[in-house]
């Protein structure tokens, strides 16, 4: 009887973890596809650069003010699609800008492929090794805040070398967040698949944009 109870206690967390992982990666796949479709629509409509700022602003308003209130209900799904749709739509002007460069299609394809390799590689590593990366949380948040300050300062400074450094550091920090978030799901630190989907999506989004910036700067004359 005691062995049966012990087995049940161990099995339930495992089932819960697998459910969170399945729901998160399923929703993440669908939102990435939806985001790509919205980006394609924005590109086809030749939206102006201002649309990027407005879309990003709208997405972050939803993230900060709306999602925390509905993350535990089905309404949270609608907010997730709204956020990822806005961010995808805002990518349209950026992608059109890079595609207009002489080697633009190669830059976009390389950034897309690189983002996929980074995400799949890091997620696969965390899932396979089952290592606990929860210790990284404080370092990642502190690093992100420092990069945010540097990025805001560079709006006025316009230093290409600093832009290059910021993009590289963002890629490293977002890669760390992928390990951190995947570890949290594996070890039961986070059971809300809606929040996990948004967090992983933002990491992928920032890695892709940063790779575009890096490749664009490195390939320019």
C-alpha positions as CSV (number, residue, x, y, z in Angstrom):
1,X,0.0,0.0,0.0
2,X,2.8,2.4,0.9
3,X,4.6,1.5,-2.4
4,X,1.5,2.3,-4.3
5,X,1.1,5.7,-2.6
6,X,4.8,6.5,-3.3
7,X,4.4,5.6,-7.0
8,X,1.3,7.8,-7.2
9,X,3.1,10.7,-5.6
10,X,5.9,10.4,-8.1
11,X,3.7,9.8,-11.1
12,X,1.4,12.8,-10.6
13,X,4.2,15.5,-10.8
14,X,5.6,13.7,-13.9
15,X,2.2,13.8,-15.6
16,X,1.7,17.4,-14.7
17,X,5.1,18.4,-16.0
18,X,4.6,16.5,-19.3
19,X,1.2,18.3,-19.7
20,X,2.8,21.7,-19.2
21,X,5.5,20.9,-21.7
22,X,3.1,19.6,-24.2
23,X,0.7,22.5,-23.9
24,X,3.5,25.0,-24.0
25,X,5.3,23.7,-27.1
26,X,2.0,23.2,-28.9
27,X,0.8,26.7,-28.2
28,X,4.2,28.1,-29.0
29,X,4.3,26.4,-32.4
30,X,0.8,27.8,-33.3
31,X,1.7,31.3,-32.1
32,X,4.9,31.3,-34.0
33,X,3.1,30.3,-37.2
34,X,0.4,33.0,-36.5
35,X,3.1,35.6,-35.9
36,X,4.8,34.6,-39.2
37,X,1.5,35.0,-41.0
38,X,1.0,38.5,-39.5
39,X,4.6,39.5,-40.4
40,X,3.9,38.3,-44.0
41,X,0.7,40.4,-44.1
42,X,2.6,43.5,-42.8
43,X,5.3,43.0,-45.4
44,X,2.7,42.6,-48.2
45,X,1.0,45.8,-47.1
46,X,4.3,47.6,-47.0
47,X,3.6,49.1,-43.6
48,X,5.7,52.1,-42.5
49,X,8.4,51.8,-39.7
50,X,6.1,53.6,-37.3
51,X,3.9,50.5,-37.3
52,X,6.7,48.6,-35.6
53,X,6.8,51.0,-32.6
54,X,3.0,51.0,-32.3
55,X,2.7,47.2,-32.5
56,X,5.5,46.6,-29.9
57,X,3.9,49.2,-27.7
58,X,0.5,47.6,-27.9
59,X,1.9,44.2,-27.3
60,X,3.7,45.2,-24.2
61,X,0.6,47.0,-22.8
62,X,-1.2,43.7,-23.1
63,X,1.7,41.9,-21.5
64,X,2.0,44.2,-18.5
65,X,-1.6,45.2,-17.9
66,X,-3.9,42.5,-19.3
67,X,-2.1,39.1,-19.4
68,X,-1.4,38.9,-15.6
69,X,-5.2,39.2,-14.9
70,X,-6.3,36.5,-17.4
71,X,-3.3,34.1,-17.5
72,X,-5.3,31.5,-15.6
73,X,-8.4,31.5,-17.8
74,X,-9.2,30.8,-21.5
75,X,-9.1,34.6,-22.1
76,X,-5.4,34.3,-21.7
77,X,-5.2,32.4,-24.9
78,X,-6.7,35.4,-26.8
79,X,-4.2,37.7,-25.2
80,X,-1.3,35.5,-26.2
81,X,-2.5,35.5,-29.8
82,X,-3.0,39.3,-29.7
83,X,0.5,39.8,-28.3
84,X,2.3,37.5,-30.8
85,X,0.2,38.8,-33.7
86,X,1.1,42.4,-32.9
87,X,4.8,41.6,-32.5
88,X,4.7,39.6,-35.8
89,X,2.9,42.4,-37.6
90,X,5.5,44.9,-36.2
91,X,8.3,42.8,-37.8
92,X,7.0,43.5,-41.3
93,X,8.8,46.8,-41.8
94,X,12.0,45.5,-40.3
95,X,12.0,42.4,-42.6
96,X,11.3,44.6,-45.6
97,X,14.2,46.8,-44.7
98,X,16.6,43.9,-44.5
99,X,15.2,42.2,-47.7
100,X,15.9,45.5,-49.5
101,X,19.6,45.1,-48.9
102,X,21.8,43.4,-51.6
103,X,22.1,40.2,-49.6
104,X,18.9,40.7,-47.6
105,X,17.3,37.4,-48.3
106,X,20.5,35.6,-47.0
107,X,20.5,37.7,-43.9
108,X,16.9,36.9,-43.1
109,X,17.3,33.2,-43.8
110,X,20.4,33.0,-41.7
111,X,18.8,34.8,-38.8
112,X,15.7,32.5,-39.1
113,X,17.8,29.4,-39.2
114,X,20.1,30.5,-36.4
115,X,17.2,31.3,-34.2
116,X,15.8,27.8,-34.8
117,X,19.1,26.1,-34.1
118,X,19.6,28.1,-30.8
119,X,16.1,27.4,-29.5
120,X,16.0,23.7,-30.4
121,X,19.5,23.1,-29.2
122,X,19.0,24.8,-25.8
123,X,15.5,23.3,-25.2
124,X,16.7,19.9,-26.3
125,X,19.7,20.2,-23.9
126,X,17.6,21.2,-21.0
127,X,15.0,18.5,-21.6
128,X,17.6,15.8,-22.1
129,X,19.9,16.6,-19.2
130,X,17.1,17.7,-16.8
131,X,19.6,20.1,-15.2
132,X,18.2,22.7,-12.9
133,X,19.0,26.2,-14.2
134,X,16.9,28.1,-11.7
135,X,20.1,29.7,-10.3
136,X,20.3,31.8,-13.5
137,X,17.2,33.8,-12.8
138,X,18.7,36.7,-10.9
139,X,21.7,37.0,-13.2
140,X,19.5,37.0,-16.3
141,X,17.2,39.7,-15.0
142,X,20.1,41.9,-13.9
143,X,21.8,41.4,-17.3
144,X,18.6,42.3,-19.1
145,X,18.1,45.5,-17.1
146,X,21.7,46.5,-17.9
147,X,21.2,45.9,-21.6
148,X,18.0,47.8,-21.5
149,X,19.7,50.9,-20.1
150,X,22.5,50.6,-22.6
151,X,20.0,50.3,-25.5
152,X,18.1,53.4,-24.3
153,X,21.4,55.3,-24.1
154,X,22.4,54.2,-27.5
155,X,19.3,55.7,-29.0
156,X,21.0,59.1,-28.4
157,X,24.6,58.0,-28.8
158,X,24.2,56.0,-32.0
159,X,27.4,54.0,-31.6
160,X,27.6,51.1,-34.1
161,X,30.0,49.1,-31.9
162,X,27.7,49.4,-28.9
163,X,24.7,48.3,-31.1
164,X,26.7,45.2,-32.1
165,X,27.6,44.5,-28.5
166,X,24.0,44.9,-27.3
167,X,22.7,42.5,-29.9
168,X,25.3,39.9,-29.0
169,X,24.5,40.2,-25.3
170,X,20.8,40.0,-25.9
171,X,21.2,36.8,-27.8
172,X,23.2,35.3,-24.8
173,X,20.7,36.6,-22.2
174,X,17.7,35.2,-24.2
175,X,19.5,31.9,-24.7
176,X,19.9,31.8,-20.9
177,X,16.1,32.5,-20.5
178,X,15.3,29.6,-22.7
179,X,17.3,27.3,-20.4
180,X,15.9,28.9,-17.4
181,X,12.2,28.7,-18.5
182,X,12.6,25.1,-19.8
183,X,14.1,24.1,-16.5
184,X,11.3,25.7,-14.6
185,X,8.7,23.7,-16.4
186,X,10.7,20.5,-16.0
187,X,11.2,20.9,-12.2
188,X,7.7,22.3,-11.5
189,X,8.7,25.9,-10.9
190,X,6.0,27.1,-13.4
191,X,2.8,25.2,-14.3
192,X,1.0,27.9,-16.3
193,X,1.6,27.1,-20.0
194,X,0.2,30.4,-21.2
195,X,2.9,32.3,-19.3
196,X,5.6,29.9,-20.4
197,X,4.5,30.2,-24.0
198,X,4.8,34.0,-23.9
199,X,8.2,33.9,-22.1
200,X,9.7,31.5,-24.7
201,X,8.2,33.4,-27.6
202,X,9.8,36.6,-26.4
203,X,13.1,34.9,-26.1
204,X,12.8,33.6,-29.7
205,X,11.6,37.0,-30.9
206,X,14.5,38.9,-29.4
207,X,17.1,36.4,-30.6
208,X,15.8,36.7,-34.1
209,X,15.7,40.5,-34.1
210,X,19.2,40.6,-32.6
211,X,20.6,38.2,-35.1
212,X,19.1,40.3,-37.9
213,X,20.9,43.4,-36.4
214,X,24.2,41.5,-36.0
215,X,24.2,40.0,-39.5
216,X,23.1,43.3,-41.0
217,X,25.9,45.3,-39.4
218,X,28.5,42.6,-40.1
219,X,27.6,42.4,-43.8
220,X,27.4,46.1,-44.4
221,X,30.2,48.1,-46.0
